[in-house]
Amino acid sequence: MYRELAPAPEIAAHVATVWTRGPEPAAREHRIVPDACADIVWITGRRLLVAGPATGPVLSTIPEGGSAVGVRFRIGAAGSALGVAAREVRDDHVALEAVWGRAGGELAERLAGARTADEAVTVLTTAVARRLPPPAAIDPLVRAAALGAREPRRPVEDLQGDLGIGARQLRRRFHDAVGYGPKTLQRVLRFQRFLALARRPAAPPGDAPDLARLAFEAGYADQAHLTRECRRLAGLPPAALLATGAGPGGERLGPSARDAALAA
């Protein structure tokens, strides 16, 4: 039902992945958890929107027969790709027309005429490619700090020190490029690391996950710390979240795309 495609070379500096979701056989509620990315999403026959970087769970109900295609931007590339500060769409879903103006509305009309998912992908990625600035528009300091934030126990203060930049300036640049500050990014990446570790085929099917071990491997202080963060970011405690079948990004960010979103 859900698949990810490698972006074309001309958009790969900004885009982590292009994805499609096939028609739902029945109405279904998806729990989408923070993944530090922003997407442009075409929900077939309904609307074209920007799904901004999230700091909490989003429950999205897909109707029977509903399908979608999307472009997911790399971490730190959303601001330059969309042409607005990423903080403007944080924790929000807004019509692309509100961000791109008439071009967003015209793109929605062209997508409405696409006869297949592959045709919709071509229409969407072609339009995105025409709007993207040069790769140099991506803030190199934010990208460097974001890569450093993958280390779950690394103090955020070290990031700004390594880059020779003040805390206030780094935070402002993060809000423009990522949508929120470096501490929030580190929390989201640590949470995504927990989800990825929990999905490893290490235990026999049906066995309860060892949450204490996963918490340590993911970089949490202890299992209680994991539980607090999971409730805050996903709206459920860890065991309940995993029981829903949630994977990295709740199907919004698969393992390969999660790595690609931070790749240079």
C-alpha positions as CSV (number, residue, x, y, z in Angstrom):
1,M,0.0,0.0,0.0
2,Y,2.9,2.4,0.8
3,R,6.1,2.7,-1.2
4,E,9.0,5.1,-1.4
5,L,10.9,6.1,-4.5
6,A,14.4,7.6,-4.7
7,P,14.2,11.2,-5.9
8,A,15.6,12.3,-9.2
9,P,19.1,13.7,-9.1
10,E,17.9,17.2,-9.9
11,I,15.9,17.4,-6.7
12,A,17.9,15.1,-4.4
13,A,19.7,17.9,-2.6
14,H,16.3,19.0,-1.1
15,V,14.2,15.8,-1.3
16,A,14.7,12.7,0.8
17,T,12.1,10.6,-0.9
18,V,9.0,10.5,-3.1
19,W,6.2,8.3,-1.8
20,T,2.8,6.9,-2.7
21,R,0.0,5.3,-0.8
22,G,-2.4,3.1,-2.7
23,P,-6.2,3.1,-2.3
24,E,-7.3,2.1,1.2
25,P,-9.7,-0.9,1.1
26,A,-11.5,0.6,4.1
27,A,-11.5,3.8,6.0
28,R,-8.4,3.8,8.3
29,E,-6.9,6.1,10.9
30,H,-3.2,6.6,10.6
31,R,-1.1,7.8,13.6
32,I,1.7,10.0,12.2
33,V,4.5,10.7,14.6
34,P,7.2,13.4,14.4
35,D,10.0,12.6,12.0
36,A,11.7,16.1,11.6
37,C,10.5,16.3,8.0
38,A,8.0,18.4,6.0
39,D,6.0,17.0,3.0
40,I,4.0,18.2,0.1
41,V,1.0,15.8,-0.1
42,W,-1.6,15.3,-2.8
43,I,-4.6,13.4,-1.4
44,T,-6.2,12.1,-4.6
45,G,-9.3,14.0,-5.5
46,R,-9.3,16.0,-2.3
47,R,-6.6,18.5,-1.6
48,L,-2.9,19.5,-2.0
49,L,-1.3,20.5,1.2
50,V,1.9,21.1,3.1
51,A,2.4,18.8,6.1
52,G,4.7,20.8,8.3
53,P,7.3,19.5,10.8
54,A,5.5,18.1,13.8
55,T,6.2,18.1,17.5
56,G,3.4,15.7,18.4
57,P,1.1,13.0,16.9
58,V,-1.3,13.6,14.1
59,L,-4.3,11.3,13.6
60,S,-5.3,11.3,9.9
61,T,-8.3,9.4,8.7
62,I,-8.0,8.1,5.1
63,P,-11.4,7.3,3.6
64,E,-12.2,4.1,1.8
65,G,-10.5,4.2,-1.6
66,G,-8.4,7.2,-0.6
67,S,-4.8,7.4,-2.0
68,A,-2.0,9.9,-1.9
69,V,1.4,10.9,-3.3
70,G,4.0,13.0,-1.6
71,V,7.4,14.6,-1.7
72,R,9.3,14.6,1.6
73,F,12.1,17.2,2.1
74,R,15.3,16.5,3.8
75,I,15.8,17.6,7.4
76,G,16.9,21.2,7.3
77,A,15.8,21.7,3.7
78,A,12.1,22.5,4.2
79,G,12.5,26.2,4.6
80,S,14.5,26.7,1.4
81,A,12.3,24.2,-0.5
82,L,9.0,25.8,0.4
83,G,10.2,29.3,0.2
84,V,8.9,30.2,3.7
85,A,10.4,29.8,7.2
86,A,9.7,26.2,8.3
87,R,8.4,27.5,11.6
88,E,5.4,29.0,9.7
89,V,4.0,25.5,9.0
90,R,5.2,23.7,12.2
91,D,2.4,21.4,13.6
92,D,0.1,22.4,10.8
93,H,-1.4,21.2,7.5
94,V,-2.0,24.1,5.1
95,A,-3.1,24.2,1.5
96,L,-0.1,24.5,-0.8
97,E,-1.8,27.5,-2.4
98,A,-1.4,29.4,0.9
99,V,2.4,28.9,0.6
100,W,3.0,29.0,-3.2
101,G,0.0,31.2,-4.2
102,R,-1.5,30.7,-7.6
103,A,1.1,28.1,-8.6
104,G,-0.2,25.9,-5.8
105,G,-3.7,26.1,-7.1
106,E,-2.6,25.4,-10.6
107,L,-0.6,22.4,-9.5
108,A,-3.7,21.0,-7.7
109,E,-5.7,21.3,-10.9
110,R,-3.0,19.4,-12.9
111,L,-2.8,16.7,-10.2
112,A,-6.6,16.3,-10.4
113,G,-6.2,15.4,-14.0
114,A,-3.6,12.6,-13.4
115,R,-5.0,9.2,-14.3
116,T,-2.5,7.1,-12.3
117,A,-0.3,7.4,-9.2
118,D,2.8,7.3,-11.4
119,E,1.5,10.2,-13.5
120,A,0.7,12.1,-10.3
121,V,4.3,11.6,-9.1
122,T,5.6,12.9,-12.4
123,V,3.4,16.0,-12.2
124,L,4.2,16.7,-8.5
125,T,8.0,16.2,-8.8
126,T,8.3,18.2,-12.0
127,A,6.5,21.1,-10.3
128,V,8.7,20.8,-7.2
129,A,11.9,20.7,-9.3
130,R,10.8,24.0,-11.0
131,R,10.4,25.7,-7.6
132,L,13.5,24.5,-5.8
133,P,16.4,26.9,-5.3
134,P,20.0,25.8,-5.9
135,P,21.4,23.3,-3.3
136,A,23.5,26.2,-1.9
137,A,20.3,27.7,-0.5
138,I,20.2,24.9,2.2
139,D,21.8,26.3,5.4
140,P,25.1,24.5,5.7
141,L,25.4,25.2,9.5
142,V,22.0,23.8,10.2
143,R,22.8,20.7,8.2
144,A,26.0,20.2,10.1
145,A,24.3,20.7,13.4
146,A,21.5,18.3,12.4
147,L,24.0,15.6,11.6
148,G,25.5,16.1,15.0
149,A,22.1,15.9,16.7
150,R,21.9,12.3,15.6
151,E,24.1,11.5,18.6
152,P,21.4,11.1,21.3
153,R,23.6,11.9,24.3
154,R,25.6,14.7,22.8
155,P,24.9,18.1,24.5
156,V,23.3,20.6,22.2
157,E,25.7,23.2,23.4
158,D,28.5,21.2,21.8
159,L,26.9,21.6,18.4
160,Q,27.0,25.4,18.5
161,G,30.5,25.3,19.9
162,D,31.8,23.1,17.1
163,L,30.3,25.5,14.5
164,G,31.5,28.7,16.1
165,I,27.9,30.1,16.4
166,G,25.9,31.5,19.3
167,A,22.9,29.6,20.7
168,R,20.4,32.3,19.7
169,Q,21.6,32.5,16.1
170,L,21.7,28.7,15.8
171,R,18.2,28.4,17.2
172,R,16.9,31.1,14.8
173,R,18.4,29.4,11.8
174,F,17.0,26.1,12.9
175,H,13.5,27.5,13.2
176,D,13.8,28.9,9.7
177,A,15.2,25.7,8.1
178,V,13.9,22.8,10.3
179,G,10.8,24.3,11.9
180,Y,12.0,24.1,15.6
181,G,15.2,24.3,17.6
182,P,18.1,21.8,17.9
183,K,17.0,20.4,21.2
184,T,13.6,19.4,19.7
185,L,15.3,17.9,16.7
186,Q,17.5,15.8,18.9
187,R,14.5,14.6,20.8
188,V,12.7,13.7,17.6
189,L,15.7,11.9,16.1
190,R,16.2,9.9,19.3
191,F,12.5,8.9,19.2
192,Q,12.9,7.8,15.6
193,R,16.0,5.8,16.6
194,F,13.9,4.0,19.2
195,L,11.2,3.1,16.6
196,A,13.9,1.8,14.2
197,L,15.5,-0.3,16.9
198,A,12.1,-1.7,18.0
199,R,11.4,-2.9,14.4
200,R,14.6,-4.9,14.1
201,P,13.7,-8.6,13.6
202,A,15.7,-9.6,16.6
203,A,13.0,-11.3,18.8
204,P,10.6,-14.1,17.9
205,P,7.2,-12.8,16.6
206,G,4.8,-12.1,19.5
207,D,7.5,-11.5,22.1
208,A,7.1,-8.3,24.1
209,P,9.9,-5.8,23.3
210,D,12.6,-5.2,26.0
211,L,11.8,-1.6,26.5
212,A,14.6,-1.0,29.1
213,R,17.2,-2.3,26.6
214,L,15.7,-0.3,23.7
215,A,15.6,2.9,25.8
216,F,19.3,2.5,26.6
217,E,20.2,1.7,23.0
218,A,18.2,4.7,21.7
219,G,19.9,7.1,24.0
220,Y,17.4,7.6,26.8
221,A,18.4,7.9,30.4
222,D,16.1,5.0,31.4
223,Q,12.8,3.4,30.5
224,A,10.8,6.1,32.3
225,H,12.5,8.7,30.2
226,L,11.5,6.8,27.1
227,T,7.9,6.5,28.3
228,R,7.6,10.3,28.9
229,E,9.0,11.2,25.6
230,C,6.9,8.6,23.7
231,R,3.7,10.0,25.3
232,R,4.7,13.5,24.4
233,L,5.7,12.8,20.8
234,A,3.3,10.0,19.9
235,G,0.4,10.3,22.4
236,L,0.9,6.7,23.6
237,P,3.3,4.8,25.9
238,P,5.9,2.7,24.1
239,A,4.2,-0.7,24.3
240,A,0.9,0.7,23.1
241,L,2.5,2.6,20.3
242,L,4.4,-0.5,19.0
243,A,1.2,-2.6,19.3
244,T,-0.5,-0.3,16.7
245,G,2.2,-1.4,14.2
246,A,3.8,2.0,14.2
247,G,7.2,2.0,12.5
248,P,9.6,4.9,11.9
249,G,7.4,7.8,11.2
250,G,4.2,5.8,11.4
251,E,4.8,4.7,7.7
252,R,5.6,8.4,7.0
253,L,9.3,7.8,7.2
254,G,10.6,4.3,6.4
255,P,14.1,3.2,7.5
256,S,15.8,4.0,4.2
257,A,14.2,7.4,3.9
258,R,14.9,8.2,7.6
259,D,18.6,7.9,6.8
260,A,18.2,9.7,3.4
261,A,16.6,12.6,5.1
262,L,19.9,13.5,6.9
263,A,22.2,12.3,4.2
264,A,24.6,14.8,2.7
